[in-house]
Amino acid sequence: MRKNKYIPIVTLLLIFLLAAPVWGRAGGGGSSGGGGSSGGGSYSSHSSYRSGSSRGSSLAGFIMQAGIMVFAASGGTIILIRKARAARAKSWKAMEIFSQLGDNWDYREVQKQVEETYFQVQECWRRMDAAYGAPYLSEDMLEEFNSKLQWMQVRGEAVIQKNVKLLSAMPVYVEDNPGEEYDMIWYLIHGKMIGYYIDTKTRKVIRGNTRPEAFFEYWKFVYRGERWVLQEIRQKEEMDIDALSQGIL
């Protein structure tokens, strides 16, 4: 039917504008996404109008519905960024106080290490070599990466990453404790890349997207060996930034 021609267009629009999972990113991505598929399901169940003569209005309704979804998602992103900036300002003030008590809280140095870690950890995932990322990962995270990457090799999968970008990295919660090994920082990471998996034998894409996708993730850093290292990655949907900024983890 004619209206079906517009479904891929709207789906692509949603993919570009929503922060969908990038399965080829470090850690393998996560639970984010589903907005495009749920929108399609909603359309198919809502589009069985009384007669074929109403196809035009059904199509218009679908496009309007998709537009509302995109607008809502964009609005959600704007709210998230606004809240993250407020949490960042609060974190900066705390870090300024903490820096008077310990050498590991200099904001510029922390920010430099976080940004470096982002690119090195993505490169670690692209190479499928956990040892490459060892200086930037906690022991627990290194073990997790190693397990996931080995299992991917057993399944005959390879990671493809292109155009890896870091759009922003904002501290949204900081915690100073007795003993530097107990200090921690949560960052809201906003990245973008092309990331997908291929079958090593057929070289065909088996998962992910060959187009650029943006994403938000929460990265937890802990202090080990005189630098901040990655301890945990959580998807945007798994965390409440309001609760996190109040220390409710």
N, C-alpha and C positions, 0 to 999 in steps of 0.2 A: 504494500500500500504506500501511497505517496508520503504519508506522515512518517513512515519508517525512515525515510531519507534524512530526516532532521534529527533523529535520535543520536547518531554518531556525532553530529555537530555539537549538540547540547552536551553530550557526554564529554567531548573534548574540552568544551568550555569549562565544565565543572572540574575536570582534571587539572587544568591550568590554574584555576583560581582557588581551589581548595588545597589545603596542606595535606595532600594524600601521602600514604607511606611510600618511602623510597626503599624498596626491599634490598637494594644493593648497597645500602649505607652500612656503616660500622654497627655491628650488633645484629644486623639483619632486619632492621625496622621493627614494626610492632603493630599494635592494635588500631592505629589510626586509619581513617578511610571508611569506605562503605557508603559515603554520602551519595556517590554517583549511582551505585547499584540500587540503593533504597529509593532513590528518585525514580529510577526506571521502573521498579516494581510498583510504585505508587501510581505512575502514569498508566501502566498497562491495566491496572485494576480500575482506574478511574475513567479510562478513555472509551469504554464500550457504551457509546451514546446510542440513542434510539435508532438512528438511521445513518446510512453512508453519507447523506447530504450534510451531516454535521461534522465531517472530518476537519474542515477548516477551523471551525470553532474549537474542536478538540485539540488540534495542533496549537492554536493560539493559547489555549488554556495550559497546555503542556509547557510551552515556551515561557509563559508567565510564571508557572509553577517553578520551573528551573531557575528563572531569573530571581524569584523570591529566595530560593535556596542559596544561590550565589551571593545575593545581597546579605542574607543572614549570616553566611559563613564569613564574608568579608567584614561584616559588623563585629562578629565574634573575634576575628583576628585583631581588629582595631582595639577592641576592649582589652584583649589579652596584652597587646603591646603597651597600652596605656597603664594597665596594672603593673606590668613588668618594669616600666620606667619608674613608677612610684616605689616599687620594691627595691629597685636598683639604688635610688637616692637614699633609701633607708639603710641599705647594705653598705653604701659608701661611707656613711656617717659612722656606722659600727666598725668598719674596717679602719677608719682613721683613728678611732679610740684603741682598737686592738693593736695597731701598729706601734703604739707606745709601750705595749707590753711584750710583743714578740716580733722578730725580724721577718716572719713569714706572711705578714699582712700588708705589705706595701702594694697598693692597688695596681699601680702600673706594672709591677712585676707579676702579680697574680694574673692580670689580664693578658699579658704577653704569654705566660705559660699556658693559659687556657686556650688561646687562639692557636698556639703552636701544637698543643695536644690534639685539637680538632683535626687539623690537617694530617698530622702524623698517624693518628688512629684510623682515619679514613684510608690512608695509604697502606697501613697494616692490613686492613680488611681487603683492600684491592689486591694486595700481594698474596693474601691468604697465608700470611706468615705472622703468627702471634708473637714470635720472638722479636720481630721488627718493632712492635709496639710496646715491648716490655718496659722501657724507661718511662712510659707515659701511662701505664696501667697499674692498678693495685694488684696484689697477688690473687685476690678473688676474681677480679675482672680478667686477668691474664689467663687464669684457669678456664673461665667461662668461654673466652674467645677461642682458646686452643681447642676446647671440646667441640664447639660449633664448627670451626674451620675444618677440623679433622673429619667430622661427620659429613660435611659438604664434599670433601675430597673422596670419601667412600662412595658417595652417591654420584660421583662424576660431574660435579658442578664447578663452575668457575665464575668469579665475580668480574663484572665489567663496570668501571666507574669512569665518568668523563665530566669535565667542567665543574669540578668540585668547588663550591663557593661557601663562604661564611658570611651571611648577611648581617648578623649581629650576635653578640654574646653578652648577656646581661646577668650579673649576680642578683638573685632574687631572695636569697637567704644565706646568712653567714652565722657561724657558731664557733666561739672561742672557748676552749675547755682547758683545764689543767693537763698539761702534756700536749705537745704539738701533734702527736699522732691521733689525738681525738678531735682536732679541729676539722671543720668541714664547711664546704660552700656548695650551694645549689645554683647552677646557671641555667637560664633559659637560652637554648641554642636555636637560632633560626638559620637554617642552611638550605642549600639548593644544589642539585646535581642531577646527572643522568646516572641511574644505577639499576642494574639488572643482572640476572644469572643466565649462563648459557650451559648447555650440555657440552662437555669437553670432547665428546666423540662427534656429534652432529654439528656442533657450533650453533645450534638453534637456541633462541631465547626460550627459556622455560618458566621464568618468573620475573616480575618487575616491569619497568617501563623504559622504553628507549627514548622517551622525551624527557626534557628537564622537569623536575618536580621539586617544589619547595616543601619544607617540613619544619615543625617545631618539636624539640625534645628537651627534657630536663636532664642535665648532666650533673652528677654529684662528684665533687672532688674532695679528696682527703690528702693530708700532708704526710709524705713519706720520703725519706732520704733527701731532705732539703729541697723538695719541689712538690708541687701539687700534681696529683695523678688522678686519673679517672677511676671511680669506684662503682658507679652505677649509671645506667641510662634508663629513663622512663619516658613513655610517650605522653604527648600533651593531654590526652584524655585520661591518663592515669593519675594526674596530679591536679589539685585545686590550688591555684596560685594564691588565692586569698588566705587559705589555711596555711600554705607553705610559708608565706611571708610572716606569719604569726608564729612560726615554729611548730605547727601541727603537721607532723609528717605521716 
